[in-house]
């Protein structure tokens, strides 16, 4: 692999495009590293948020169901009789 890179660099130098090849290599390398760093940050943030949720759920005395709403929680169900004996 090192021989291949050496040959490509020598051919680029021979044709006078070594600067362009190095710039393209730098752009590709930096873009790849930036993408990996951004994905790692997103995963880390999600992992930390999930850990916080587990800690909060464990600290509360009763389990609760997580909803996707940002407002207040769901209304409590009314205490209804199990059967209707009016008839």
Backbone as ProteinMPNN parsed JSONL, in Angstrom:
{"seq_chain_A": "XXXXXXXXXXXXXXXXXXXXXXXXXXXXXXXXXXXXXXXXXXXXXXXXXXXXXXXXXXXXXXXXXXXXXXXXXXXXXXXXXXXXXXX", "coords_chain_A": {"N_chain_A": [[0.82, -1.185, 0.0], [1.939, 1.23, 0.783], [3.803, 1.525, -1.248], [2.165, 1.957, -3.451], [1.015, 4.436, -2.811], [3.318, 6.007, -2.811], [4.053, 5.802, -5.53], [1.83, 7.037, -6.743], [2.105, 9.639, -5.736], [4.582, 10.346, -6.865], [3.944, 10.211, -9.608], [1.991, 12.21, -9.724], [3.577, 14.401, -9.053], [5.265, 14.379, -11.254], [3.549, 15.099, -13.318], [2.85, 17.595, -12.526], [0.714, 18.13, -10.827], [0.747, 17.825, -8.151], [0.163, 19.506, -5.988], [-2.627, 19.855, -6.228], [-3.471, 17.236, -5.842], [-2.632, 16.781, -3.203], [-4.207, 18.719, -1.885], [-6.793, 17.767, -2.425], [-6.656, 15.311, -1.141], [-6.315, 16.183, 1.503], [-8.761, 17.527, 1.918], [-10.606, 15.407, 1.656], [-9.761, 13.747, 3.778], [-10.095, 15.441, 6.038], [-12.853, 15.913, 5.884], [-13.845, 13.354, 6.306], [-12.897, 12.838, 8.92], [-14.245, 14.888, 10.315], [-16.904, 14.131, 9.932], [-16.954, 11.673, 11.287], [-16.398, 12.594, 13.879], [-18.657, 14.205, 14.369], [-20.745, 12.311, 14.262], [-19.978, 10.696, 16.404], [-20.296, 12.517, 18.508], [-23.083, 12.914, 18.442], [-24.012, 10.332, 19.03], [-22.895, 10.044, 21.589], [-24.227, 12.074, 22.996], [-26.89, 11.154, 22.839], [-26.622, 8.734, 24.232], [-25.922, 9.645, 26.799], [-28.266, 11.043, 27.437], [-30.096, 8.942, 27.52], [-29.093, 7.475, 29.691], [-29.545, 9.365, 31.729], [-32.368, 9.355, 31.689], [-32.876, 6.715, 32.526], [-31.833, 6.866, 35.117], [-33.537, 8.787, 36.279], [-36.021, 7.478, 36.072], [-35.524, 5.268, 37.676], [-35.183, 6.487, 40.127], [-37.669, 7.474, 40.758], [-40.667, 6.563, 42.529], [-42.698, 5.126, 41.313], [-43.16, 3.445, 38.229], [-43.23, 5.039, 35.071], [-44.802, 5.842, 31.986], [-43.174, 6.823, 29.153], [-43.941, 9.495, 27.043], [-44.299, 11.024, 23.803], [-45.029, 13.601, 23.86], [-44.605, 17.075, 24.6], [-45.973, 18.509, 26.361], [-48.005, 18.547, 29.327], [-48.397, 15.537, 31.28], [-50.321, 12.526, 30.453], [-53.896, 12.499, 30.993], [-55.298, 11.349, 34.063], [-56.966, 8.234, 34.369], [-60.514, 7.983, 34.807], [-62.205, 6.774, 37.688], [-64.109, 4.246, 37.052], [-67.024, 2.132, 37.363], [-66.729, -1.46, 37.302], [-68.748, -2.829, 36.06], [-72.043, -2.25, 34.723], [-74.853, -1.884, 36.604], [-77.421, -0.935, 36.327], [-79.541, -1.987, 34.966]], "CA_chain_A": [[0.0, 0.0, 0.0], [2.836, 2.378, 0.825], [4.398, 1.656, -2.576], [1.144, 2.538, -4.321], [0.916, 5.861, -2.476], [4.556, 6.625, -3.295], [3.981, 5.888, -6.997], [0.834, 8.056, -7.088], [2.699, 10.948, -5.445], [5.613, 10.615, -7.878], [3.283, 10.484, -10.891], [1.369, 13.525, -9.596], [4.662, 15.383, -9.122], [5.783, 14.398, -12.618], [2.599, 15.809, -14.171], [2.668, 18.944, -12.011], [-0.569, 18.287, -10.13], [0.931, 17.341, -6.781], [-0.569, 20.398, -5.083], [-4.057, 19.54, -6.312], [-3.676, 15.914, -5.238], [-2.51, 16.94, -1.758], [-5.376, 19.456, -1.411], [-7.937, 16.858, -2.485], [-6.457, 14.335, -0.063], [-6.566, 16.868, 2.773], [-10.199, 17.772, 2.019], [-11.275, 14.128, 1.92], [-9.391, 13.29, 5.113], [-10.738, 16.293, 7.029], [-14.296, 15.68, 5.833], [-14.091, 12.065, 6.95], [-12.692, 13.002, 10.361], [-15.317, 15.724, 10.843], [-18.118, 13.311, 9.947], [-16.825, 10.713, 12.386], [-16.507, 13.335, 15.135], [-20.05, 14.623, 14.54], [-21.532, 11.119, 14.592], [-19.618, 10.287, 17.768], [-20.928, 13.464, 19.432], [-24.519, 12.629, 18.463], [-24.201, 9.074, 19.771], [-22.565, 10.299, 22.992], [-25.317, 12.854, 23.578], [-28.028, 10.25, 22.994], [-26.306, 7.78, 25.29], [-26.019, 10.345, 28.075], [-29.679, 11.334, 27.688], [-30.742, 7.689, 27.915], [-28.646, 7.179, 31.059], [-30.291, 10.263, 32.617], [-33.747, 8.858, 31.778], [-32.883, 5.521, 33.368], [-31.628, 7.294, 36.498], [-34.755, 9.437, 36.756], [-37.058, 6.46, 36.218], [-35.181, 4.437, 38.817], [-35.317, 7.261, 41.355], [-39.083, 7.676, 41.087], [-41.232, 5.405, 43.223], [-43.53, 4.337, 40.408], [-42.752, 3.512, 36.839], [-44.114, 5.853, 34.26], [-44.679, 5.605, 30.558], [-42.692, 8.005, 28.45], [-44.704, 9.868, 25.859], [-43.57, 11.903, 22.9], [-45.556, 14.958, 23.963], [-43.821, 17.989, 25.415], [-46.869, 19.128, 27.329], [-48.15, 17.814, 30.583], [-48.613, 14.104, 31.109], [-51.682, 12.141, 30.09], [-54.884, 12.613, 32.068], [-55.502, 10.125, 34.838], [-58.254, 7.634, 34.026], [-61.548, 8.121, 35.832], [-62.555, 5.517, 38.367], [-65.411, 3.807, 36.575], [-67.34, 0.795, 37.861], [-66.346, -2.532, 36.381], [-69.93, -3.219, 35.293], [-73.197, -1.351, 34.879], [-75.94, -2.681, 37.162], [-78.667, -0.165, 36.313], [-80.608, -2.702, 34.273]], "C_chain_A": [[0.871, 1.258, 0.0], [3.495, 2.605, -0.534], [3.425, 2.317, -3.544], [1.029, 4.042, -4.073], [2.151, 6.608, -2.981], [4.525, 6.805, -4.81], [2.98, 6.961, -7.417], [1.399, 9.446, -6.844], [3.755, 11.302, -6.486], [5.01, 10.927, -9.235], [2.624, 11.862, -10.852], [2.424, 14.623, -9.679], [5.187, 15.508, -10.548], [4.854, 15.182, -13.549], [2.281, 17.212, -13.657], [1.352, 19.178, -11.29], [-0.458, 17.814, -8.682], [0.172, 18.204, -5.772], [-2.057, 20.09, -5.062], [-4.359, 18.204, -5.647], [-3.6, 16.015, -3.707], [-3.71, 17.692, -1.176], [-6.613, 18.551, -1.387], [-7.853, 15.817, -1.373], [-6.76, 14.963, 1.296], [-8.063, 17.114, 2.971], [-10.94, 16.483, 2.346], [-10.993, 13.629, 3.337], [-10.093, 14.115, 6.196], [-12.252, 16.103, 7.04], [-14.656, 14.367, 6.521], [-13.947, 12.177, 8.468], [-13.798, 13.842, 11.0], [-16.629, 14.953, 10.924], [-18.088, 12.318, 11.097], [-16.984, 11.411, 13.734], [-17.952, 13.764, 15.4], [-20.935, 13.438, 14.914], [-21.23, 10.641, 16.01], [-20.259, 11.217, 18.796], [-22.422, 13.213, 19.545], [-24.799, 11.364, 19.262], [-23.933, 9.297, 21.255], [-23.69, 11.071, 23.676], [-26.557, 11.976, 23.796], [-27.819, 9.243, 24.104], [-26.447, 8.426, 26.661], [-27.477, 10.65, 28.429], [-30.416, 10.074, 28.132], [-30.346, 7.292, 29.332], [-29.393, 8.06, 32.056], [-31.737, 9.81, 32.776], [-33.83, 7.641, 32.681], [-32.707, 5.905, 34.837], [-32.877, 7.951, 37.069], [-35.878, 8.429, 36.973], [-36.775, 5.565, 37.416], [-35.368, 5.168, 40.127], [-36.786, 7.468, 41.735], [-39.661, 6.396, 41.674], [-42.086, 4.54, 42.304], [-43.022, 4.501, 38.986], [-43.723, 4.367, 36.056], [-43.831, 5.565, 32.797], [-44.23, 6.895, 29.905], [-43.55, 8.248, 27.22], [-43.858, 10.804, 25.02], [-44.054, 13.342, 23.001], [-44.666, 15.787, 24.877], [-44.672, 18.63, 26.496], [-46.928, 18.338, 28.616], [-48.486, 16.36, 30.284], [-50.052, 13.771, 30.746], [-52.617, 12.264, 31.291], [-55.036, 11.275, 32.764], [-56.851, 9.53, 34.462], [-59.246, 7.818, 35.169], [-61.823, 6.764, 36.451], [-63.977, 5.143, 37.974], [-65.712, 2.441, 37.16], [-67.001, -0.263, 36.827], [-67.527, -3.032, 35.56], [-71.07, -2.258, 35.602], [-74.383, -2.171, 35.386], [-77.247, -1.878, 37.221], [-79.808, -0.962, 35.707], [-80.958, -3.993, 34.956]], "O_chain_A": [[0.574, 2.228, -0.697], [3.721, 3.749, -0.929], [3.824, 3.144, -4.364], [0.954, 4.827, -5.018], [2.04, 7.712, -3.515], [4.928, 7.852, -5.318], [3.249, 7.719, -8.349], [1.196, 10.345, -7.661], [3.815, 12.445, -6.94], [5.499, 11.807, -9.943], [2.687, 12.605, -11.831], [2.195, 15.658, -10.304], [5.516, 16.605, -11.001], [5.323, 15.855, -14.466], [1.519, 17.941, -14.291], [0.92, 20.323, -11.157], [-1.458, 17.446, -8.065], [-0.395, 17.684, -4.811], [-2.677, 20.067, -3.999], [-5.376, 18.056, -4.97], [-4.406, 15.409, -3.002], [-4.186, 17.348, -0.094], [-7.385, 18.577, -0.428], [-8.857, 15.485, -0.743], [-7.395, 14.334, 2.143], [-8.578, 16.929, 4.073], [-11.808, 16.47, 3.218], [-11.897, 13.143, 4.016], [-10.623, 13.559, 7.158], [-12.867, 16.131, 8.106], [-15.657, 14.286, 7.233], [-14.784, 11.666, 9.212], [-14.241, 13.539, 12.108], [-17.382, 15.109, 11.885], [-19.083, 12.143, 11.799], [-17.635, 10.879, 14.634], [-18.417, 13.693, 16.537], [-21.787, 13.557, 15.794], [-22.136, 10.227, 16.732], [-20.717, 10.758, 19.843], [-22.975, 13.291, 20.642], [-25.721, 11.332, 20.077], [-24.674, 8.788, 22.095], [-24.064, 10.757, 24.806], [-27.197, 12.063, 24.844], [-28.753, 8.934, 24.844], [-27.017, 7.835, 27.578], [-27.874, 10.528, 29.588], [-31.265, 10.131, 29.022], [-31.188, 6.819, 30.096], [-29.828, 7.582, 33.104], [-32.283, 9.87, 33.878], [-34.737, 7.535, 33.506], [-33.361, 5.331, 35.708], [-33.239, 7.7, 38.219], [-36.608, 8.521, 37.96], [-37.707, 5.146, 38.103], [-35.681, 4.545, 41.141], [-37.103, 7.62, 42.915], [-39.211, 5.293, 41.362], [-42.179, 3.33, 42.513], [-42.523, 5.558, 38.6], [-44.915, 4.402, 36.361], [-42.75, 5.102, 32.434], [-44.85, 7.943, 30.092], [-43.846, 7.328, 26.458], [-42.832, 11.312, 25.472], [-43.543, 14.216, 22.3], [-44.052, 15.266, 25.808], [-44.148, 19.226, 27.437], [-46.025, 17.568, 28.945], [-48.82, 16.011, 29.152], [-50.908, 14.655, 30.735], [-52.196, 12.149, 32.443], [-54.922, 10.215, 32.149], [-57.804, 10.281, 34.254], [-58.872, 7.81, 36.342], [-61.685, 5.731, 35.796], [-64.938, 5.681, 38.523], [-64.796, 1.665, 37.431], [-66.988, 0.007, 35.626], [-67.337, -3.597, 34.483], [-71.057, -1.551, 36.609], [-74.869, -3.055, 34.681], [-78.085, -2.13, 38.087], [-80.968, -0.616, 35.933], [-81.842, -4.715, 34.495]]}, "name": "protein", "num_of_chains": 1, "seq": "XXXXXXXXXXXXXXXXXXXXXXXXXXXXXXXXXXXXXXXXXXXXXXXXXXXXXXXXXXXXXXXXXXXXXXXXXXXXXXXXXXXXXXX"}
